[in-house]
Amino acid sequence: MVVSLPVLLLAACESTDDVLNNIDHTVPSVQFSPDTLVVAAGNTISVQAVVEDESGIQRIEFTYGDWRINKIIDLSNEASAVSFPFSMEIQVPANALKQWEESLYFNDGSSVKIIQQYHKLALSAWDKNRNLVKRYCYVKVE
């Protein structure tokens, strides 16, 4: 009991600012090169990105349900990689949509219909502290 009292006193002296300054609040950065691609249906595209975070990258997921893309890279057992080059070759389906109608919904409950021409491929990245970022690569099919 005597030993635990000094530990409690030291922890109680730490301010909220001290605690918050020691916590990693920053999400990883994702830079696509390029972030918008134009391709003919049936052709292959190369999606390239660099994922970076000072605490290290733990997991990367690249997904797009319409084209059945789901690539997961688990780096949790690897040494702390602060930068990870991501690349993937994608065969654009021959029947990929060139445009479609999409509804956008707003916080007030209203919506608007738009004609969409860009497929939104998502890259999600987590750092070692479980901070998450989601960025998109846009593909237009001609």
C-alpha positions as CSV (number, residue, x, y, z in Angstrom):
1,M,0.0,0.0,0.0
2,V,2.8,2.4,0.8
3,V,4.4,1.8,-2.6
4,S,1.2,2.5,-4.6
5,L,0.7,5.9,-2.9
6,P,3.7,7.7,-4.5
7,V,2.7,6.3,-7.9
8,L,-0.8,7.7,-7.5
9,L,0.6,11.1,-6.5
10,L,2.9,11.2,-9.5
11,A,0.1,10.3,-11.9
12,A,-2.2,12.9,-10.4
13,C,0.3,15.6,-11.0
14,E,0.3,15.1,-14.8
15,S,-1.9,17.7,-16.5
16,T,-4.5,17.0,-19.2
17,D,-2.3,18.9,-21.7
18,D,0.7,16.7,-20.8
19,V,-1.4,13.6,-21.4
20,L,-2.8,14.9,-24.7
21,N,0.6,16.0,-26.0
22,N,1.9,12.4,-25.5
23,I,-1.0,10.9,-27.6
24,D,-0.7,10.4,-31.3
25,H,-3.7,12.3,-32.9
26,T,-2.3,12.5,-36.4
27,V,-3.7,10.2,-39.1
28,P,-1.4,8.7,-41.8
29,S,-0.9,10.7,-45.0
30,V,-1.8,9.2,-48.4
31,Q,-0.5,10.6,-51.6
32,F,-1.8,9.1,-54.9
33,S,0.3,9.6,-58.0
34,P,-1.9,10.6,-59.8
35,D,-5.2,10.7,-58.0
36,T,-7.3,10.7,-61.1
37,L,-7.1,8.3,-64.0
38,V,-8.9,8.1,-67.4
39,V,-8.9,4.7,-69.1
40,A,-10.8,2.7,-71.7
41,A,-12.9,-0.2,-70.5
42,G,-11.0,-3.4,-70.5
43,N,-7.6,-1.8,-70.1
44,T,-5.2,-2.0,-67.2
45,I,-4.4,0.8,-64.9
46,S,-1.6,1.2,-62.3
47,V,-2.7,2.7,-59.0
48,Q,0.3,4.1,-57.0
49,A,0.4,5.8,-53.6
50,V,2.7,6.5,-50.7
51,V,1.4,6.0,-47.2
52,E,3.3,7.7,-44.4
53,D,3.1,8.1,-40.6
54,E,5.7,8.9,-38.0
55,S,4.4,6.1,-35.6
56,G,4.5,3.5,-38.4
57,I,1.9,2.0,-40.8
58,Q,0.0,-1.0,-39.4
59,R,-2.6,-1.8,-42.1
60,I,-3.7,-0.8,-45.6
61,E,-6.9,-1.7,-47.3
62,F,-7.6,-0.9,-51.0
63,T,-11.2,-1.5,-52.0
64,Y,-13.8,-0.9,-54.6
65,G,-16.9,-3.2,-54.5
66,D,-18.2,-2.6,-58.0
67,W,-15.0,-4.1,-59.5
68,R,-14.5,-6.6,-56.7
69,I,-11.2,-5.1,-55.5
70,N,-10.2,-5.9,-52.0
71,K,-6.5,-5.9,-51.2
72,I,-5.4,-5.9,-47.6
73,I,-1.8,-5.4,-46.4
74,D,-1.2,-6.2,-42.8
75,L,2.1,-4.7,-41.5
76,S,1.4,-5.3,-37.8
77,N,4.1,-7.9,-37.4
78,E,6.6,-5.9,-39.4
79,A,9.2,-3.5,-38.1
80,S,7.7,0.0,-37.8
81,A,7.6,1.3,-41.4
82,V,7.1,5.0,-41.5
83,S,6.6,5.0,-45.2
84,F,5.1,2.4,-47.4
85,P,4.8,2.5,-51.2
86,F,1.5,1.0,-52.4
87,S,1.0,-0.1,-56.0
88,M,-1.6,-2.3,-57.7
89,E,-2.4,-3.2,-61.3
90,I,-6.1,-3.2,-62.0
91,Q,-7.9,-4.7,-65.0
92,V,-10.9,-2.4,-65.6
93,P,-13.9,-4.5,-66.4
94,A,-15.0,-4.4,-70.0
95,N,-18.5,-3.7,-68.9
96,A,-17.5,-0.9,-66.4
97,L,-20.1,1.9,-66.2
98,K,-19.2,5.1,-68.0
99,Q,-21.8,7.2,-66.1
100,W,-24.6,6.6,-63.7
101,E,-27.1,8.5,-61.6
102,E,-26.3,8.9,-58.0
103,S,-28.1,10.6,-55.1
104,L,-26.3,12.8,-52.6
105,Y,-27.9,13.3,-49.2
106,F,-27.4,16.3,-47.0
107,N,-27.6,16.7,-43.2
108,D,-31.0,18.4,-43.4
109,G,-32.5,15.4,-45.1
110,S,-32.6,16.9,-48.6
111,S,-30.9,15.2,-51.6
112,V,-29.9,15.9,-55.1
113,K,-29.4,13.6,-58.0
114,I,-26.2,13.8,-60.1
115,I,-24.7,12.1,-63.1
116,Q,-21.5,10.4,-61.8
117,Q,-18.6,9.6,-64.2
118,Y,-15.8,8.8,-61.7
119,H,-15.4,5.5,-59.9
120,K,-14.1,6.1,-56.4
121,L,-11.5,3.5,-55.3
122,A,-10.8,3.8,-51.6
123,L,-7.5,3.4,-49.8
124,S,-7.8,3.2,-46.0
125,A,-4.6,3.3,-43.8
126,W,-4.1,2.8,-40.0
127,D,-1.0,3.7,-38.1
128,K,0.4,1.8,-35.1
129,N,-1.8,3.8,-32.8
130,R,-5.0,2.9,-34.8
131,N,-5.5,6.3,-36.3
132,L,-7.4,5.9,-39.6
133,V,-7.5,7.8,-42.8
134,K,-9.5,7.1,-46.0
135,R,-8.5,8.6,-49.3
136,Y,-9.7,8.1,-52.9
137,C,-8.4,7.5,-56.3
138,Y,-10.8,8.4,-59.1
139,V,-11.1,6.5,-62.3
140,K,-13.1,7.7,-65.3
141,V,-14.0,5.0,-67.9
142,E,-14.3,6.2,-71.5
